[in-house]
Amino acid sequence: MRKILFFVWVPFLTFGKVPGSIDLKTPPKRIIRTCCSFGVDVKVSVLSFLKVTDITSVDALGDHTYLGSKEENNGIIYTQNGGFIDMGHLRDIADYTAYLYALIRENRDQGLTNFRLGKEGGVKKLSVEIPENFTDEDIAHLAGKIAYDLSVWHEISTWYGASYIPLVPERYSSFSVEDAYSNLLGVHLSIQSLLSEKDYESEMTRNIHDTLQKLGAVSSIEETRQAMNDVKDIWWSGTARLPSRKVLIKRQFEILGRVSPLVVDSDLRGESQYDLLVPEKASDGQDLNDFYTLEIRANFKIPVKRVLGYGFRERLITQNDFQALIHYGEYLATMPADSGVHAVSSAR
């Protein structure tokens, strides 16, 4: 079996400094930085004169700042080995990992502890109970696992009709080809930065640049533009307009457990050395899933009864139900638009 990039247990003796600006009482917004639309010069419905292009370059990125800053200059960068990397997604999930790390660490001796994480497709609640033998390293990996679960829920909930702005659908970007890999890369870089001897933000800045170099990031915005155009009308539509779901032609539904990068002009089969694994185990081999429950009281846009059974109690779902919801979403993606098969009317 080939090695998996980045996912390694390292016996650090000391741990990085969590940003002092973290407000543990208020979870970060579910969208911290501006989201990127996949494609270049994508037209917008109604505003026919407006074209959206969200790409950037390594040199323009700026230093990483917890919860963002105007100097970051985020966007999508193409890499030869990691495919398209959405820097906004990467940094958002990295910072959410840092927040959860600080939150869990602060409450590690409180027994079973509940936290409210806001609303998205329903009310989100996190319950965590940390055993005495958990190290800071274990907590960092647990925080990364939960942060990635939250990113998966974002893909699921928006696919079924949840949106940040009422009446403005976000399904056009659900399960986009760059989202899952960028999110999971953010988790790994955050863990690496949190478990260093230096401060989190400076380590994130360094780790981002080192990792983009390892992944073979192109050197200019124009090269990313060219990579986008190479998959025009293959991965994204050159004629559909935002926020139509038809903007994306290709989607990635294999986002649990292991995530493979989607690379232009490459038909990846089997495992790749650039695959990323979702953190699953503590340092002693215990399953991280046993120490927390991410519970969502889903709204009626989420097809809970249809997918999980009509006897499902109070529309409560957890991270253990995500796979079934993803599989059903993938099934819907294969159905013709006029088939009459839909999860909910608002998801059309």
C-alpha angles and dihedrals in degrees: 000000000000119000120262115237117246100350101113135129110237122190098229114180096205133026133232125259114263111224110272089220093072111123104206092190093062121049116219118266113270088242109039100164130032111283119236127230115222112242136037129267090007111177123231125225115252092005095073093169092060122090123184123218118166107181133127142169137241093251092054098050101094126199121319115254124189107255091004142275139215090257096064097081095198127192140118122311124189119227126189094227105026100040118219114354118201104209093196091057092044094051095042094055091042090056093045088053089052091049093050091045091055092043096050093041091052091052100036094118096047098087116224106009129185126209130185114224102186130251133308118146084343140343113311122212128179123204117191133178117181121201119227093249094059112119127207086258091057090049091052091053091046090051089051092050092051093044090052091049088055090053090050090051089053090057092047097045095047090047089059095046110278113140139178093226116045114251092008105106120215097192090105088076101037115124091001114181094251102039105082097042092047091048095049091045087055090053093053095046091048092052090048091050095045092052096051128096093243132072119288100241097050091045091050090052092051096042093049093054094043092049095047088052091051090049091053100248113197115247102232143041089239091060090054089048089053092050089051091050090049089066097037111135087010102066098007135019122251092200107040117094131223130291091025115117086226091074089085116058097172124046134180115228098164096089106128125090098353128024122199122201117243108228127191114254092008128111100201114201124180124351124343129199087237095057116118127218125215109238105260109157138054119229091269093050098261116146109254089211089070093066102057145030122209102201125190124189091209124217121231094268089072110080094226098151094041094052104029102030138280092260093061107136120243093332090280115157133173138197088276090068096053096092093057092049091049092049091052090047090052089050090052090051090060094052120096114251091244095048094100091231110126136146093222133348092247091059094064 
